Amino acid sequence: MPVVPPLFSDAETDHPSIAQWCSTILAGDTARLLLLGPHWSGKSHAAFAGLRRLLAAGYREENITVHRAHDLGRSYEPSVIENTTAVTVIDDVTLSVDLVREATVPLKPDPADVQAMMALESGALADAVARLSLLPRRSWLLIVSNLDCLVEAVGQETADRLVAVAEQAELAPRPRPNLRW
């Protein structure tokens, strides 16, 4: 699977934080970025535009790992993070929290077995992010909606550590597309 999925194969951004993140990595230093913003603000687009920029500058694809938080939580093994590449991107870190907070109708409780599975996935994601935040000489970019949701997704201690070691860039909301099925 390519580092940049086909959906983002033409992604471009002029966001200064993405440019700085890329420049730092290409200079051989460690760069860490929390990319914040609401749904439809273009966070994933900007992140993949950054990865495209790294690749175009000659950065090797095998030194980049991209995880979707939902998938990472389902198949997580600590070694996935402990042995990660020099650059790691985790997309949608706060998605499960965002979906609950943005619900417009009361949510019906899931069956106990589903709740247990979801709790394991959430715990796995929180562990993965915590481990990644402690690794030396690793660059990363985490895509989150906001710091409150980050705390809920990974815990206060990990969120505090992330904020202490990472740059933050917040993308402004964009109009939602009018999707008709």
Summary of the structure (lengths in Angstrom):
residues: 181
radius of gyration: 16.3
end to end distance: 28.2
largest distance: 50.1
contacts: 520
relative contact order: 0.21
helix: 50%
strand: 14%
